[in-house]
């Protein structure tokens, strides 16, 4: 995968536009500066989790004896399921609340930003990339853009409104489905090559 495709895929799974409402709900009791501080802190914690899964993904896959074919197929499946959730979010979309406390690590850093789908995708992608630096750069780029969007969540929501935000989120889900199908087809081609 190219650097741009890696970055775009990770950004789409992070889904900062779709998570804006969660952030605003969880941080509604905080003032402007404190809100920015909490967002920055939680994003850094999420970034640490992403790097851990990127660095140790190879060892995890090796421990379970995962081959390239299973990695391609499973990553395509994970991306597809994530895209379906973006396109068709559940009606009872539960926003976890911590009454009387400031969110720390849970639920903003994990699982809203560093979701199980994102961490599994990073772990799987780290197996298919021969070099370490493209994965690191992709994570940083996707994380940086997501952080800027979340820090500016209130102005963005006022500018485009909830309907505009939903429309952009659905478009992102459609792109993610295309990437997931491509990934799955690459896995099928690898499997067919192994059977010859």
C-alpha positions as semicolon CSV with decimal commas, in nm:
position;residue;x (nm);y (nm);z (nm)
1;X;0,000;0,000;0,000
2;X;0,116;0,353;-0,072
3;X;0,178;0,603;0,206
4;X;-0,134;0,798;0,103
5;X;-0,354;0,488;0,106
6;X;-0,224;0,381;0,447
7;X;-0,283;0,728;0,590
8;X;-0,630;0,757;0,439
9;X;-0,731;0,414;0,566
10;X;-0,620;0,486;0,922
11;X;-0,784;0,829;0,913
12;X;-1,115;0,681;0,796
13;X;-1,110;0,422;1,074
14;X;-1,030;0,689;1,335
15;X;-1,339;0,868;1,203
16;X;-1,280;1,205;1,375
17;X;-1,584;1,365;1,209
18;X;-1,813;1,091;1,332
19;X;-1,659;1,107;1,681
20;X;-1,704;1,483;1,722
21;X;-2,041;1,442;1,889
22;X;-1,890;1,196;2,138
23;X;-1,610;1,440;2,222
24;X;-1,845;1,736;2,264
25;X;-2,078;1,534;2,486
26;X;-1,800;1,399;2,706
27;X;-1,627;1,736;2,741
28;X;-1,930;1,964;2,760
29;X;-1,862;2,056;3,123
30;X;-1,506;2,177;3,056
31;X;-1,395;2,526;2,958
32;X;-1,217;2,599;2,630
33;X;-0,852;2,566;2,738
34;X;-0,913;2,266;2,959
35;X;-1,110;2,101;2,681
36;X;-0,818;2,146;2,439
37;X;-0,578;2,008;2,700
38;X;-0,791;1,696;2,756
39;X;-0,829;1,635;2,381
40;X;-0,452;1,669;2,333
41;X;-0,375;1,438;2,625
42;X;-0,622;1,172;2,513
43;X;-0,496;1,186;2,155
44;X;-0,137;1,137;2,275
45;X;-0,245;0,834;2,480
46;X;-0,422;0,695;2,174
47;X;-0,107;0,753;1,967
48;X;0,101;0,556;2,218
49;X;-0,144;0,265;2,191
50;X;-0,119;0,277;1,810
51;X;0,262;0,270;1,819
52;X;0,261;-0,024;2,062
53;X;0,042;-0,230;1,828
54;X;0,252;-0,127;1,530
55;X;0,582;-0,227;1,693
56;X;0,460;-0,552;1,850
57;X;0,219;-0,655;1,573
58;X;0,483;-0,872;1,407
59;X;0,549;-1,063;1,729
60;X;0,178;-1,113;1,791
61;X;0,124;-1,241;1,437
62;X;0,430;-1,465;1,468
63;X;0,303;-1,613;1,792
64;X;-0,020;-1,716;1,619
65;X;0,157;-1,825;1,297
66;X;-0,045;-1,590;1,077
67;X;0,053;-1,590;0,709
68;X;0,018;-1,312;0,449
69;X;-0,306;-1,453;0,308
70;X;-0,487;-1,459;0,642
71;X;-0,358;-1,109;0,721
72;X;-0,489;-0,965;0,394
73;X;-0,827;-1,138;0,425
74;X;-0,877;-1,049;0,791
75;X;-0,772;-0,686;0,743
76;X;-1,017;-0,658;0,452
77;X;-1,293;-0,803;0,668
78;X;-1,215;-0,569;0,959
79;X;-1,216;-0,267;0,728
80;X;-1,545;-0,377;0,574
81;X;-1,718;-0,419;0,911
82;X;-1,585;-0,079;1,023
83;X;-1,715;0,081;0,703
84;X;-2,059;-0,074;0,753
85;X;-2,071;0,075;1,104
86;X;-1,978;0,418;0,962
87;X;-2,241;0,394;0,686
88;X;-2,513;0,249;0,907
89;X;-2,449;0,361;1,266
90;X;-2,667;0,194;1,531
91;X;-2,970;0,395;1,638
92;X;-2,889;0,342;2,004
93;X;-2,539;0,488;1,963
94;X;-2,430;0,482;2,326
95;X;-2,193;0,755;2,445
96;X;-2,012;0,638;2,760
97;X;-2,019;0,891;3,040
98;X;-1,806;0,930;3,349
99;X;-2,013;1,126;3,596
100;X;-1,824;1,373;3,812
101;X;-1,486;1,290;3,658
102;X;-1,272;1,415;3,374
103;X;-1,223;1,145;3,107
104;X;-0,880;0,984;3,128
105;X;-0,773;0,714;2,880
106;X;-1,122;0,560;2,881
107;X;-1,343;0,621;2,689
108;X;-1,183;0,889;2,465
109;X;-0,833;0,754;2,394
110;X;-0,955;0,395;2,408
111;X;-1,193;0,289;2,256
112;X;-1,325;0,600;2,074
113;X;-1,000;0,695;1,894
114;X;-0,779;0,387;1,933
115;X;-1,066;0,151;1,868
116;X;-1,025;-0,228;1,849
117;X;-1,077;-0,204;1,471
118;X;-0,800;0,057;1,437
119;X;-0,551;-0,130;1,657
120;X;-0,618;-0,460;1,477
121;X;-0,577;-0,287;1,139
122;X;-0,246;-0,130;1,246
123;X;-0,122;-0,466;1,371
124;X;-0,222;-0,639;1,047
125;X;-0,087;-0,366;0,819
126;X;0,246;-0,370;1,001
127;X;0,286;-0,730;0,881
128;X;0,242;-0,646;0,514
129;X;0,472;-0,341;0,503
130;X;0,840;-0,433;0,455
131;X;0,962;-0,104;0,608
132;X;0,874;0,038;0,949
133;X;0,883;0,409;0,863
134;X;0,583;0,418;0,623
135;X;0,360;0,278;0,895
136;X;0,491;0,525;1,152
137;X;0,449;0,821;0,917
138;X;0,097;0,709;0,820
139;X;-0,007;0,681;1,183
140;X;0,135;1,026;1,262
141;X;-0,030;1,189;0,961
142;X;-0,373;1,036;1,023
143;X;-0,344;1,113;1,394
144;X;-0,235;1,474;1,331
145;X;-0,524;1,554;1,097
146;X;-0,771;1,385;1,333
147;X;-0,640;1,586;1,627
148;X;-0,673;1,917;1,440
149;X;-1,030;1,833;1,342
150;X;-1,126;1,736;1,696
151;X;-0,969;2,051;1,844
152;X;-1,180;2,254;1,599
153;X;-1,491;2,039;1,646
154;X;-1,719;2,318;1,771
155;X;-1,647;2,563;1,483
156;X;-1,669;2,279;1,229
157;X;-2,005;2,164;1,364
158;X;-2,138;2,520;1,353
159;X;-2,011;2,567;0,998
160;X;-2,139;2,252;0,827
161;X;-2,410;2,145;1,072
162;X;-2,507;1,795;1,178
163;X;-2,647;1,704;0,834
164;X;-2,325;1,810;0,659
165;X;-2,121;1,615;0,912
166;X;-2,332;1,305;0,853
167;X;-2,298;1,336;0,474
168;X;-1,917;1,360;0,495
169;X;-1,907;1,064;0,733
170;X;-2,110;0,850;0,492
171;X;-1,876;0,942;0,205
172;X;-1,580;0,835;0,418
173;X;-1,754;0,504;0,485
174;X;-1,802;0,442;0,113
175;X;-1,431;0,503;0,044
176;X;-1,342;0,267;0,329
177;X;-1,559;-0,006;0,174
178;X;-1,372;0,030;-0,157
179;X;-1,038;-0,007;0,023
180;X;-1,163;-0,307;0,220
181;X;-1,286;-0,489;-0,094
182;X;-0,951;-0,424;-0,264
183;X;-0,768;-0,564;0,040
184;X;-0,995;-0,871;0,048
185;X;-0,944;-0,937;-0,324
186;X;-0,566;-0,919;-0,277
187;X;-0,601;-1,186;-0,009
188;X;-0,804;-1,408;-0,243
189;X;-0,540;-1,372;-0,516
190;X;-0,270;-1,470;-0,266
191;X;-0,474;-1,773;-0,160
192;X;-0,527;-1,882;-0,522
193;X;-0,154;-1,845;-0,585
194;X;-0,076;-2,068;-0,286
195;X;-0,308;-2,341;-0,416
196;X;-0,129;-2,368;-0,752
